[in-house]
Structure formats: structure tokens, C-alpha cells
Amino acid sequence: MLTARKRNRKRPRRMTLPTDLLLERCHALPPTRTAIVHPVSTSALEAAADAARRDLIVPVLVGPAARIAEAARRAGVDIAEWELVDTEHSHAAATKAVALAAARTVEAIMKGSLHTDELLGAVLEKEAGLRTERRLSHAYVMSIATYPKPFVITDAAVNIAPDLSAKADIVRNAVDLWHALFGDGPPKVAVLAAVETINPRMVATLDAAALCKMADRGQITGCLIDGPLAFDNAVSKAAAREKGIVSQVAGDADILLVPEIEAGNMLAKQLSFLGNAEAAGIVLGARVPIILTSRADNERARLLSCAIAVLLAEARRLGRIK
């Protein structure tokens, strides 16, 4: 039988991850007023309660009051101190949350128990006041033990088959995110494809070349960008050397731009479920950050997503990003 001391020796301390620094930085910031849209499930209210308990957000519940109260009772979450904006249904909740954000009553939006398309559809309404000149895009901020620093995968959740113009906006959004989270140094953007050479029959390689030239001409700024790069060349300096690739980005990427949603979604989920990577997601390109939580997310993933929204809101207040 193991003694208590021996049992303790069997439990290694959790390694401090780069993402821990994001949560630590939020300690010095005020919580961000966040509209929780249609939180009529226990998981949605638990996510809001977890973030509020850590002083990341001040929840503003937007949805049918009776259903929210019942979900809170089932979840054992006390919502008495939270503002509640009563709406008839999920569509009305999305519209109202967007209006609150446009009026700057809240600085972030969190998805509750409604479809992502329904929420983003309300954000994209021309008269709603949250659209910018940028296309909306999703970014996963990830950390994994086999890579020496955090990195971003984009877009794995919103844009299905982005064209060159959309990819340029996806890069711009991700670069703004990087500056808000990790500082002023230019992030290294790897434009991913199946190969690292230009192939006229592979659109991803042509788009990669065009994005690099757009950066050369000042159409994309604030980053170093290279592509096409296969995934191994983007994250492994040894693989890049083997292929004879001379690049400031290859083997040291901060941002991985995927060619389309299937590639991005599979890559992010493979890293999470087989590689034990941490992942926190956020939607960019609107006037406020949009937190997309999933029932499959654990508490830490939800907290990290909220922390990202807090840091983005702070960067916007300070004028560091648009």
C-alpha cells in the first residue's frame, strides 16, 4: 500500500502553459460586461458562472426569463445579482444582444443555447451596427506540449471555403488577435497547403502566393507571412531544412491559416483530442469579440475563451486594434 507521500510523488505538478499567462493578465483588468445570448441550458449558465466567479465577465442574460430561471434552478446557479433582459425567443435574444453591444452597453457577446448561424446572422445585419469592413472569422488559440509557444489556427468554424479576399481578412483578424494577446512583435503567419510549391491546379497555393505579395505591397500589415507551406514545414524547422526552405516563418509559425473549414476543423480537433492541446475559440471581425462555447468544452477552455475576449476588449479600448 502506498503511503500518502509516495502517492503524492506519483502526481507530477501541471506544467505552466503559455495560456496561463492570458488568465494572469486578466487579473489586473476589470471584468467585461458580456451579453449571454439565450442561456436556457445548464451548460450555458455554468459557463457564465465559471467566468463570473473568476472576475472575467459580468454576465448580462438575454433571453426568455422563465426558461433562464428554470435552467438556473437546475444548474444550481444563483443569477439574482445578474441583469436579465427578457426576450420572447432565441432570435429576439440574438437581436437584442447585438443591439446592446452596438450601444456599448456590453463589450462582448457569448453564445448560449442557440445555433451559431442564428447568432452570427444577427451580428451581420447591416443595420445592427456591429459589422466592420472586415469579414467575420473564427480563431482557435492553442497550446500543446510539443510546440514551444502558443499558436493560432484560423478559420476552422465560420468561413467554409474562403476566397482570396476573405483569407486576407482572416489573416488581418488573426494578426490583431495576436497583438492583443501576446504583444507588439510581428507574428509569423504560415499559409498552409498540401505542398510548399506553387501548383496552378491547387488554389490554396495560388492564394498563398498572392497573400505574400499583398503583404509585400502593404495590403496586409503587422506580420511576417509565407506560403504555401505544408503543415510539417510550418511547425518543424527540421522539416523545412530538409525541403531546403529558407524562410523566417517556416518551422516557427505563430498563426496557421488553413485553406478551408474542413482542414482547419480536423486539424484543431486532432490536436485537441489526440495531442491533448488546449484550445480556446473566439470570433473576430465584429466591433466586439464573440465567444463561442461548446458543450464539449471543459471549464478551462471556456475560461480561456472569456479571457481572450477580455484582452481583446481591453486592446480595443486602448486603441491597439480596430
C-alpha beads as a LAMMPS data file, in Angstrom:
LAMMPS data file: protein, C-alpha beads

322 atoms
321 bonds

1 atom types
1 bond types

-500.0 500.0 xlo xhi
-500.0 500.0 ylo yhi
-500.0 500.0 zlo zhi

Masses

1 110.0

Atoms # bond

1 1 1 0.000 0.000 0.000
2 1 1 1.360 3.418 -0.981
3 1 1 1.850 5.991 1.717
4 1 1 0.394 9.484 1.230
5 1 1 3.881 10.827 0.483
6 1 1 4.508 8.201 -2.192
7 1 1 1.093 8.785 -3.744
8 1 1 1.893 12.481 -3.987
9 1 1 5.124 11.686 -5.786
10 1 1 3.116 9.901 -8.444
11 1 1 1.290 13.115 -9.298
12 1 1 3.515 15.494 -11.257
13 1 1 2.718 19.165 -10.999
14 1 1 0.925 20.567 -14.022
15 1 1 3.315 22.390 -16.319
16 1 1 2.725 26.119 -16.588
17 1 1 1.337 26.655 -20.072
18 1 1 1.606 29.831 -22.185
19 1 1 -2.170 30.166 -21.932
20 1 1 -1.859 30.540 -18.135
21 1 1 -0.362 33.955 -18.802
22 1 1 -3.570 35.065 -20.511
23 1 1 -5.591 34.328 -17.390
24 1 1 -2.987 36.034 -15.203
25 1 1 -3.086 39.206 -17.306
26 1 1 -6.833 39.426 -16.805
27 1 1 -6.381 39.665 -13.017
28 1 1 -5.379 43.321 -13.383
29 1 1 -8.344 44.172 -15.644
30 1 1 -11.958 44.867 -14.765
31 1 1 -14.447 42.155 -15.742
32 1 1 -16.035 42.674 -19.147
33 1 1 -19.795 43.157 -19.369
34 1 1 -20.861 40.287 -21.596
35 1 1 -24.242 39.503 -23.120
36 1 1 -25.006 35.780 -22.701
37 1 1 -27.384 35.023 -25.558
38 1 1 -30.315 32.681 -24.897
39 1 1 -28.783 30.880 -21.878
40 1 1 -31.620 28.388 -21.364
41 1 1 -29.438 25.329 -20.692
42 1 1 -27.487 24.371 -17.601
43 1 1 -24.208 24.285 -19.560
44 1 1 -24.638 27.870 -20.798
45 1 1 -25.324 29.194 -17.308
46 1 1 -22.500 27.162 -15.781
47 1 1 -20.099 28.646 -18.342
48 1 1 -21.235 32.154 -17.430
49 1 1 -20.985 31.399 -13.711
50 1 1 -17.460 29.976 -14.055
51 1 1 -16.265 33.111 -15.844
52 1 1 -18.037 35.450 -13.431
53 1 1 -16.526 33.612 -10.456
54 1 1 -13.064 34.307 -11.882
55 1 1 -13.957 38.001 -12.397
56 1 1 -13.556 37.691 -16.157
57 1 1 -17.068 38.809 -17.094
58 1 1 -20.164 40.483 -15.702
59 1 1 -22.986 38.425 -17.252
60 1 1 -25.992 40.122 -18.812
61 1 1 -28.504 37.365 -19.517
62 1 1 -30.552 37.901 -22.668
63 1 1 -33.413 35.519 -23.403
64 1 1 -36.768 34.189 -22.134
65 1 1 -36.772 34.992 -18.422
66 1 1 -38.838 31.999 -17.301
67 1 1 -36.695 29.486 -19.183
68 1 1 -33.483 31.094 -17.921
69 1 1 -34.745 30.961 -14.330
70 1 1 -35.630 27.279 -14.701
71 1 1 -32.214 26.474 -16.204
72 1 1 -30.532 28.351 -13.348
73 1 1 -32.527 26.322 -10.813
74 1 1 -31.465 23.055 -12.464
75 1 1 -27.841 24.168 -12.667
76 1 1 -27.756 25.450 -9.090
77 1 1 -26.555 28.856 -10.344
78 1 1 -27.614 31.993 -8.465
79 1 1 -28.497 34.637 -11.060
80 1 1 -30.130 37.099 -8.670
81 1 1 -27.305 39.648 -8.983
82 1 1 -27.111 39.451 -12.780
83 1 1 -29.005 41.705 -15.147
84 1 1 -31.648 39.819 -17.110
85 1 1 -33.116 41.148 -20.370
86 1 1 -36.329 39.280 -21.154
87 1 1 -36.958 38.321 -24.798
88 1 1 -39.505 36.063 -26.437
89 1 1 -37.205 33.551 -28.177
90 1 1 -33.652 32.896 -29.366
91 1 1 -33.836 35.073 -32.474
92 1 1 -35.042 38.029 -30.416
93 1 1 -32.304 37.331 -27.879
94 1 1 -29.623 37.471 -30.593
95 1 1 -31.037 40.719 -31.978
96 1 1 -31.228 42.303 -28.521
97 1 1 -27.690 41.225 -27.545
98 1 1 -26.323 42.743 -30.744
99 1 1 -28.201 45.969 -30.010
100 1 1 -26.703 46.091 -26.511
101 1 1 -23.225 45.649 -27.983
102 1 1 -23.803 48.300 -30.645
103 1 1 -24.915 50.708 -27.904
104 1 1 -21.753 49.792 -25.918
105 1 1 -23.851 48.563 -23.024
106 1 1 -21.850 45.336 -23.252
107 1 1 -18.321 44.810 -24.614
108 1 1 -18.571 41.141 -25.590
109 1 1 -21.134 38.548 -26.623
110 1 1 -21.220 34.903 -25.544
111 1 1 -23.207 32.232 -27.323
112 1 1 -25.709 30.410 -25.135
113 1 1 -28.196 27.747 -26.256
114 1 1 -28.764 28.749 -29.867
115 1 1 -27.212 27.913 -33.204
116 1 1 -24.063 29.756 -34.182
117 1 1 -25.625 30.752 -37.521
118 1 1 -28.528 32.397 -35.711
119 1 1 -26.235 34.472 -33.526
120 1 1 -23.822 35.476 -36.288
121 1 1 -26.728 36.245 -38.609
122 1 1 -27.878 38.904 -36.146
123 1 1 -24.333 40.289 -35.931
124 1 1 -24.139 40.562 -39.720
125 1 1 -27.384 42.507 -40.153
126 1 1 -26.444 45.739 -41.939
127 1 1 -28.476 47.933 -39.596
128 1 1 -27.299 46.217 -36.417
129 1 1 -24.184 48.339 -36.029
130 1 1 -21.624 45.614 -35.271
131 1 1 -20.248 44.987 -38.748
132 1 1 -16.872 46.365 -39.729
133 1 1 -15.084 46.436 -43.069
134 1 1 -13.673 43.024 -42.142
135 1 1 -15.179 39.620 -42.737
136 1 1 -16.091 37.655 -39.602
137 1 1 -13.703 34.810 -38.846
138 1 1 -13.007 32.304 -36.099
139 1 1 -9.661 31.653 -34.426
140 1 1 -8.506 28.913 -32.097
141 1 1 -5.745 29.941 -29.710
142 1 1 -3.906 26.709 -28.950
143 1 1 -1.137 25.432 -26.720
144 1 1 0.454 21.983 -26.920
145 1 1 3.412 20.417 -25.135
146 1 1 5.181 19.519 -28.392
147 1 1 5.364 23.113 -29.674
148 1 1 7.358 25.769 -27.804
149 1 1 4.779 28.568 -27.905
150 1 1 1.056 29.245 -28.318
151 1 1 -0.296 29.425 -31.846
152 1 1 -3.482 30.282 -33.707
153 1 1 -5.440 28.155 -36.189
154 1 1 -7.823 30.073 -38.414
155 1 1 -10.506 29.668 -39.771
156 1 1 -11.912 26.373 -38.533
157 1 1 -15.504 27.318 -37.714
158 1 1 -17.039 30.194 -39.699
159 1 1 -15.791 30.570 -43.294
160 1 1 -16.427 27.411 -45.286
161 1 1 -14.397 27.980 -48.446
162 1 1 -12.878 31.461 -48.232
163 1 1 -11.649 33.151 -51.392
164 1 1 -8.511 35.300 -51.538
165 1 1 -10.256 38.417 -50.253
166 1 1 -11.769 36.524 -47.323
167 1 1 -8.410 34.920 -46.492
168 1 1 -6.804 38.355 -46.375
169 1 1 -9.371 39.458 -43.782
170 1 1 -8.921 36.220 -41.836
171 1 1 -5.195 36.975 -41.634
172 1 1 -5.818 40.592 -40.571
173 1 1 -8.208 39.469 -37.834
174 1 1 -5.751 36.866 -36.552
175 1 1 -2.887 39.374 -36.544
176 1 1 -4.973 41.810 -34.471
177 1 1 -5.777 38.958 -32.087
178 1 1 -2.099 38.097 -31.746
179 1 1 -1.139 41.693 -30.963
180 1 1 -3.905 41.919 -28.342
181 1 1 -2.839 38.709 -26.618
182 1 1 0.902 38.443 -26.973
183 1 1 2.407 41.862 -27.649
184 1 1 3.654 44.097 -30.418
185 1 1 6.148 41.859 -32.227
186 1 1 5.024 40.794 -35.704
187 1 1 3.516 37.278 -35.646
188 1 1 4.681 34.757 -38.222
189 1 1 1.820 33.646 -40.470
190 1 1 2.099 30.339 -42.327
191 1 1 -0.350 29.933 -45.206
192 1 1 -0.994 26.197 -45.249
193 1 1 -1.431 23.941 -48.279
194 1 1 -0.691 20.316 -49.095
195 1 1 2.617 21.270 -50.691
196 1 1 5.149 24.077 -50.362
197 1 1 5.405 24.880 -54.072
198 1 1 3.059 26.746 -56.406
199 1 1 0.735 24.404 -58.290
200 1 1 -1.768 26.064 -60.667
201 1 1 -4.214 23.196 -60.052
202 1 1 -4.197 23.815 -56.282
203 1 1 -5.971 27.059 -55.445
204 1 1 -4.557 27.107 -51.905
205 1 1 -1.034 27.500 -53.273
206 1 1 -2.045 30.343 -55.584
207 1 1 -3.847 32.131 -52.754
208 1 1 -0.765 31.693 -50.557
209 1 1 1.468 33.328 -53.133
210 1 1 -0.992 36.188 -53.587
211 1 1 -1.236 36.784 -49.826
212 1 1 2.548 37.006 -49.594
213 1 1 2.603 39.593 -52.365
214 1 1 -0.229 41.527 -50.678
215 1 1 1.974 41.711 -47.577
216 1 1 4.893 42.916 -49.728
217 1 1 2.679 45.714 -51.075
218 1 1 1.347 46.782 -47.669
219 1 1 -2.164 45.397 -48.155
220 1 1 -1.614 43.129 -45.145
221 1 1 0.466 44.599 -42.325
222 1 1 1.703 43.827 -38.830
223 1 1 3.025 40.347 -39.574
224 1 1 5.534 38.205 -41.441
225 1 1 3.782 35.886 -43.884
226 1 1 4.976 32.982 -46.014
227 1 1 3.377 30.246 -48.052
228 1 1 2.449 27.914 -49.365
229 1 1 3.801 25.786 -46.552
230 1 1 2.808 22.236 -45.724
231 1 1 1.961 21.728 -42.064
232 1 1 5.249 19.980 -41.260
233 1 1 7.264 22.811 -42.808
234 1 1 5.250 25.393 -40.890
235 1 1 5.923 23.924 -37.447
236 1 1 9.186 21.980 -37.821
237 1 1 12.487 23.666 -38.608
238 1 1 13.994 20.258 -39.353
239 1 1 11.309 19.535 -41.942
240 1 1 11.815 22.970 -43.510
241 1 1 15.582 22.431 -43.729
242 1 1 15.050 19.000 -45.296
243 1 1 12.991 20.635 -48.038
244 1 1 15.510 23.437 -48.486
245 1 1 13.036 26.117 -47.446
246 1 1 14.662 29.391 -46.413
247 1 1 12.069 31.411 -44.521
248 1 1 11.596 33.431 -41.330
249 1 1 8.224 31.751 -40.886
250 1 1 8.868 28.090 -41.716
251 1 1 9.296 25.973 -38.602
252 1 1 8.361 28.851 -36.293
253 1 1 4.781 29.819 -37.183
254 1 1 2.549 31.731 -34.788
255 1 1 -0.564 31.731 -36.977
256 1 1 -1.649 28.865 -39.221
257 1 1 -4.019 29.954 -41.994
258 1 1 -5.866 26.891 -43.250
259 1 1 -7.229 26.659 -46.818
260 1 1 -10.832 25.854 -45.840
261 1 1 -13.032 24.885 -42.920
262 1 1 -12.687 21.088 -43.186
263 1 1 -8.887 21.221 -42.982
264 1 1 -8.973 23.681 -40.090
265 1 1 -11.637 21.869 -38.114
266 1 1 -9.927 18.499 -38.444
267 1 1 -6.512 19.937 -37.617
268 1 1 -7.728 21.726 -34.484
269 1 1 -9.703 18.733 -33.225
270 1 1 -6.891 16.267 -33.923
271 1 1 -4.529 18.425 -31.885
272 1 1 -7.089 18.709 -29.075
273 1 1 -8.336 15.118 -28.840
274 1 1 -5.223 13.173 -29.834
275 1 1 -2.494 15.656 -28.894
276 1 1 -4.083 16.982 -25.676
277 1 1 -3.751 20.551 -26.921
278 1 1 -5.591 23.343 -25.148
279 1 1 -7.882 25.305 -27.431
280 1 1 -9.933 28.429 -26.861
281 1 1 -12.071 29.907 -29.628
282 1 1 -13.209 33.424 -30.476
283 1 1 -14.997 35.084 -33.395
284 1 1 -13.257 38.171 -34.760
285 1 1 -14.084 40.914 -37.227
286 1 1 -17.059 42.479 -35.413
287 1 1 -16.943 45.521 -33.137
288 1 1 -16.938 43.244 -30.091
289 1 1 -15.439 39.785 -29.531
290 1 1 -17.881 36.882 -29.782
291 1 1 -17.319 33.878 -27.511
292 1 1 -18.474 30.568 -28.971
293 1 1 -18.678 27.958 -26.232
294 1 1 -19.461 24.304 -26.831
295 1 1 -20.956 21.649 -24.585
296 1 1 -17.787 19.641 -25.331
297 1 1 -15.588 22.404 -23.850
298 1 1 -14.208 21.890 -20.371
299 1 1 -14.184 24.653 -17.773
300 1 1 -10.641 25.762 -18.624
301 1 1 -11.421 26.098 -22.354
302 1 1 -14.432 28.247 -21.519
303 1 1 -12.381 30.410 -19.153
304 1 1 -9.641 30.878 -21.748
305 1 1 -12.198 31.933 -24.370
306 1 1 -13.535 34.527 -21.935
307 1 1 -10.006 35.687 -21.102
308 1 1 -9.320 36.219 -24.803
309 1 1 -12.485 38.321 -25.072
310 1 1 -11.418 40.401 -22.044
311 1 1 -7.991 41.093 -23.553
312 1 1 -9.496 41.944 -26.956
313 1 1 -11.956 44.353 -25.356
314 1 1 -9.113 45.998 -23.447
315 1 1 -6.979 46.307 -26.605
316 1 1 -9.893 47.925 -28.398
317 1 1 -10.457 50.399 -25.539
318 1 1 -6.785 51.354 -25.717
319 1 1 -6.899 51.735 -29.491
320 1 1 -4.322 48.974 -30.072
321 1 1 -6.645 47.200 -32.509
322 1 1 -9.673 48.312 -34.515

Bonds

1 1 1 2
2 1 2 3
3 1 3 4
4 1 4 5
5 1 5 6
6 1 6 7
7 1 7 8
8 1 8 9
9 1 9 10
10 1 10 11
11 1 11 12
12 1 12 13
13 1 13 14
14 1 14 15
15 1 15 16
16 1 16 17
17 1 17 18
18 1 18 19
19 1 19 20
20 1 20 21
21 1 21 22
22 1 22 23
23 1 23 24
24 1 24 25
25 1 25 26
26 1 26 27
27 1 27 28
28 1 28 29
29 1 29 30
30 1 30 31
31 1 31 32
32 1 32 33
33 1 33 34
34 1 34 35
35 1 35 36
36 1 36 37
37 1 37 38
38 1 38 39
39 1 39 40
40 1 40 41
41 1 41 42
42 1 42 43
43 1 43 44
44 1 44 45
45 1 45 46
46 1 46 47
47 1 47 48
48 1 48 49
49 1 49 50
50 1 50 51
51 1 51 52
52 1 52 53
53 1 53 54
54 1 54 55
55 1 55 56
56 1 56 57
57 1 57 58
58 1 58 59
59 1 59 60
60 1 60 61
61 1 61 62
62 1 62 63
63 1 63 64
64 1 64 65
65 1 65 66
66 1 66 67
67 1 67 68
68 1 68 69
69 1 69 70
70 1 70 71
71 1 71 72
72 1 72 73
73 1 73 74
74 1 74 75
75 1 75 76
76 1 76 77
77 1 77 78
78 1 78 79
79 1 79 80
80 1 80 81
81 1 81 82
82 1 82 83
83 1 83 84
84 1 84 85
85 1 85 86
86 1 86 87
87 1 87 88
88 1 88 89
89 1 89 90
90 1 90 91
91 1 91 92
92 1 92 93
93 1 93 94
94 1 94 95
95 1 95 96
96 1 96 97
97 1 97 98
98 1 98 99
99 1 99 100
100 1 100 101
101 1 101 102
102 1 102 103
103 1 103 104
104 1 104 105
105 1 105 106
106 1 106 107
107 1 107 108
108 1 108 109
109 1 109 110
110 1 110 111
111 1 111 112
112 1 112 113
113 1 113 114
114 1 114 115
115 1 115 116
116 1 116 117
117 1 117 118
118 1 118 119
119 1 119 120
120 1 120 121
121 1 121 122
122 1 122 123
123 1 123 124
124 1 124 125
125 1 125 126
126 1 126 127
127 1 127 128
128 1 128 129
129 1 129 130
130 1 130 131
131 1 131 132
132 1 132 133
133 1 133 134
134 1 134 135
135 1 135 136
136 1 136 137
137 1 137 138
138 1 138 139
139 1 139 140
140 1 140 141
141 1 141 142
142 1 142 143
143 1 143 144
144 1 144 145
145 1 145 146
146 1 146 147
147 1 147 148
148 1 148 149
149 1 149 150
150 1 150 151
151 1 151 152
152 1 152 153
153 1 153 154
154 1 154 155
155 1 155 156
156 1 156 157
157 1 157 158
158 1 158 159
159 1 159 160
160 1 160 161
161 1 161 162
162 1 162 163
163 1 163 164
164 1 164 165
165 1 165 166
166 1 166 167
167 1 167 168
168 1 168 169
169 1 169 170
170 1 170 171
171 1 171 172
172 1 172 173
173 1 173 174
174 1 174 175
175 1 175 176
176 1 176 177
177 1 177 178
178 1 178 179
179 1 179 180
180 1 180 181
181 1 181 182
182 1 182 183
183 1 183 184
184 1 184 185
185 1 185 186
186 1 186 187
187 1 187 188
188 1 188 189
189 1 189 190
190 1 190 191
191 1 191 192
192 1 192 193
193 1 193 194
194 1 194 195
195 1 195 196
196 1 196 197
197 1 197 198
198 1 198 199
199 1 199 200
200 1 200 201
201 1 201 202
202 1 202 203
203 1 203 204
204 1 204 205
205 1 205 206
206 1 206 207
207 1 207 208
208 1 208 209
209 1 209 210
210 1 210 211
211 1 211 212
212 1 212 213
213 1 213 214
214 1 214 215
215 1 215 216
216 1 216 217
217 1 217 218
218 1 218 219
219 1 219 220
220 1 220 221
221 1 221 222
222 1 222 223
223 1 223 224
224 1 224 225
225 1 225 226
226 1 226 227
227 1 227 228
228 1 228 229
229 1 229 230
230 1 230 231
231 1 231 232
232 1 232 233
233 1 233 234
234 1 234 235
235 1 235 236
236 1 236 237
237 1 237 238
238 1 238 239
239 1 239 240
240 1 240 241
241 1 241 242
242 1 242 243
243 1 243 244
244 1 244 245
245 1 245 246
246 1 246 247
247 1 247 248
248 1 248 249
249 1 249 250
250 1 250 251
251 1 251 252
252 1 252 253
253 1 253 254
254 1 254 255
255 1 255 256
256 1 256 257
257 1 257 258
258 1 258 259
259 1 259 260
260 1 260 261
261 1 261 262
262 1 262 263
263 1 263 264
264 1 264 265
265 1 265 266
266 1 266 267
267 1 267 268
268 1 268 269
269 1 269 270
270 1 270 271
271 1 271 272
272 1 272 273
273 1 273 274
274 1 274 275
275 1 275 276
276 1 276 277
277 1 277 278
278 1 278 279
279 1 279 280
280 1 280 281
281 1 281 282
282 1 282 283
283 1 283 284
284 1 284 285
285 1 285 286
286 1 286 287
287 1 287 288
288 1 288 289
289 1 289 290
290 1 290 291
291 1 291 292
292 1 292 293
293 1 293 294
294 1 294 295
295 1 295 296
296 1 296 297
297 1 297 298
298 1 298 299
299 1 299 300
300 1 300 301
301 1 301 302
302 1 302 303
303 1 303 304
304 1 304 305
305 1 305 306
306 1 306 307
307 1 307 308
308 1 308 309
309 1 309 310
310 1 310 311
311 1 311 312
312 1 312 313
313 1 313 314
314 1 314 315
315 1 315 316
316 1 316 317
317 1 317 318
318 1 318 319
319 1 319 320
320 1 320 321
321 1 321 322
